[in-house]
Amino acid sequence: MCKGIVGKKLGMTSVYAPNGKYIPVTVLKVGPCVVTQIKNDKTDGYKALQLGFGDKKEAKATKPLKGHFEKSGGACFSTLKEVGVDDPDSYTLGQNIGPEIFAVGEKVNVTGSSKGRGFSGVIKRHGFGGGRMTHGCKNHRVPGSIGCSAWPAKVIKGKRMPGQYGVETKTVRNLEIVEIRPDENLILLKGPIPGSRSGIVTINKVLFA
């Protein structure tokens, strides 16, 4: 059994359940993913499938990647991800894997990269309250003192300060599959997932409830 698949976030919409309940959903295009490499205990020390997703022009692929892709049919892919598998010997190079590995009502974990917000201050990045807006306060949105006096006379590692905000790997767990459209390679998940539109995500089965 393949334990996951690679997909792309298309956006959010909503559907109605048979009982009339309104459900906000995220639409994911999953596959078709092509098996580009099979890993097993004997050669690699673990069991996994390397999946290729998304078309890529052959002219933009490096020679080592072209040689790698030739083993699975020659098509070039923009994204390569590994997913776990129980029996790698039951799969072949070039095999297509789609949303049929999931079922409606099943719970999955989705991993993606959060939206990038650039260089941000402490109020936006960490939720600092900031200073007063009145009574002569001149400390409105700055972090304030960060030192440690005479000892240890340095800024402690991990201090919350301004910096790059976003573009972090995030995982949302136990999302329910509301609908599967195999003809269009679409999966509708209840609720939001990390990242912006067209962001690449990995959908994994929940192994332990």
N, C-alpha and C positions, 0 to 999 in steps of 0.2 A: 504494500500500500504506500503510495506517495503521500507524504505528510504536508505538502505545501505547493504553492504555485506563485508565479510572478505576475503582477498586473499593473495597470495604470489607472489612476484616479481620474474619472471624467467629470465629477461634480456631484452636487446633491439635488435631490428632488423629494417627492413624497408619493406614497401610495396608500390605498385604503385596504384594510384587512376585510375578510368576508363578513365579520361582525360589524363593519362600519368604522372601526377604529383608525384614526389618522396616524400614519407611521412615517417619520422622516427617515430617508435612506440615502446612503452614498452609493453611487453607481461606479463599479469597477469593471474595466475591460481586462479579463484574465485569459491570456493565451490568444491563439494557440502557442504554447511554449514547446520548444524542441529540445530533446535530450542531446546535449553536446558532449557530455562526458559522464561516465559511470564510475563511481568510486566504491571500493569494497574493502573489507578488512584485510585481505591478503596484500593488496598493493598500496593502499593509502592509510590503513589503520582505522577506518570508519566507513559507514555506509551512507552514501549520499548520491544525488543526481545533480549535475550542473545543467541548468536550463537556460536557453537563449530566448530572449523576448525583444520584440521591436526590430523593425527592418533597419539595416545600415548599408549605405552604398559601399560596394566592394572597393572603390577607389580610396575610401577613407579608412579602410581596415589595414592594419600593419601586416607584414608578411608572416610573422609568427602566428597571428590570429587567423589569417587565411588558411594556413596549413592546419590549424586546429579545427576550423569550421569544415574543411574538406572531409573530415572523418564522419561528419554527421549530415552530409549532403551538399555542402558548399555554400549554403545561404549564410550571409553575415548578419549578426545581431548587435544591437546597440547596448543591450544589457545582459550580463551573465550573473546568475545567482545560484547558490547551492541550497537544496532542500533535503530534508531527511527522507529516508525510505527504508522499509522493512526488508525487502528482498530485491537488491539491485540486479540480480541475475534475470529477473523477469522483465527487464526493460532492455531496449535496443537503441543504439545510436540513431538519431534522426526521428525517433518516435515522437508523435504529437501528444501533449497532455493539455487538457482543457478543464472547464468547470465541472465536468462529470465526476471528478473525484470528491465533490462536495454534495451535500443534500440540503434541501430546504429545512430550516429549523435547527441546523447544526450550528455550534458555536465555534468561532475562529479567533485567532490573534492576528492583528494586522500591524506590521512594522513599516514605518516610513520616515522620511526626513521632514521635520517641522519647517514652517515658513521662515525664511530669512528676513529679519527686520533691521539689519545693519547695525551700526554702532549706536548703542542706546544708553541713556543715563540710568541712574539707580532707581528712579521712580517707575519708569517703564519696564526696566529689566528685572527688578527685584521687588517692586511694590512698596518702596519707601514712602512714608507719609509726607515728607518735605517740611519746610518751615512755615511759619505763619505768613499770611499775606499782609498783615497790618502791624501796628505797634512798633514800627521801626525795624522790623526783622529784615535782614539782608541775606538770609540763607533760605532761599525758596526751593530750589530744585537740585542743589549740590549735595554731595554725600556727607560733608562735614569732616570732622577730625578722624583720621585713620591711624594715627601714630600710637605708640605704646610708652610714651614718656622716656625716662632715662634707661629703663630696662624693660624688655630686651632691645629697645632702640631700633626697631625694625617693624615693617608691616607684616602681620601674620599671614602665612600662606592660606589662600582660600577666602580672603576678605572680599565681601560683596562690593564691587565697584563697577563703574561704567565699562562697557565693552561690547563685543559681538553678541547679539541676541538672536536666537533661532538657529536654524540649520543644525539641529541635533536629532540623533536617532531616537525616535519615540515608538513605543508599542502600546496599542490599545487592546485590552484583553476581553475575551468572552463577548464578542459581537455576534449577534444572531443573523443568520442568512434568511432574508425575507423572501427572496425570489431568485431563481436561476433561469437564464435564457440561453440555452446551449447553442441555438442557431446564430446568436449574435455574440457569443462568448462573453456574456455579461453576468455579473453577480450584484445583487442589491443587498447591502448590509444595513441593518438598523443602526442609526446614529452616525456621528462624524468620525473621521479618521485623520491622522496627521498629514500635513503637506498641502500644497496648492494643486490646482488642476494640472493634469498631465504628469503629476509626480509619480515616480515608480514606487510600488509598495510590494511587500511580500506577505502573502496570506498563508498562515499555518494552522493546521488542525489543533484543537485543544486536546492534549494527550491525557491531562489529568484534570478532571472537573473539580 
